[in-house]
């Protein structure tokens, strides 16, 4: 089953923000606390808390970033 193309910007924002939230929160947790037995649970909690901020931010900022990149590249 495919998602209609009109939802592409929302899907893009959801996937990009989910990936970035996961990578960045894992990195920050490893640097600040190291990998320990409760790491996975803490990482999932961190992702769950930050993704609701990241998703709308990426979705709203992406069109502006695309315009800036288009205006500054050949």
CORPEPE-V547016 format. One record per residue. RES is the residue in one small letter. BURIAL is I if it has 16 or more other ideal C-beta (glycine too) atoms within 10 Angstrom, else O. Layout:
# CORPEPE-V547016
res;burial
RES;BURIAL
RES;BURIAL
This chain:
# CORPEPE-V547016
res;burial
x;O
x;O
x;O
x;O
x;O
x;O
x;O
x;O
x;O
x;O
x;O
x;O
x;I
x;I
x;O
x;O
x;I
x;O
x;O
x;O
x;I
x;I
x;O
x;O
x;I
x;I
x;O
x;O
x;I
x;O
x;O
x;O
x;O
x;O
x;O
x;O
x;O
x;O
x;O
x;O
x;O
x;O
x;I
x;O
x;O
x;I
x;I
x;O
x;O
x;I
x;I
x;O
x;O
x;I
x;I
x;O
x;O
x;I
x;I
x;O
x;O
x;O
x;O
x;O
x;O
x;O
x;O
x;O
x;O
x;O
x;O
x;O
x;O
x;O
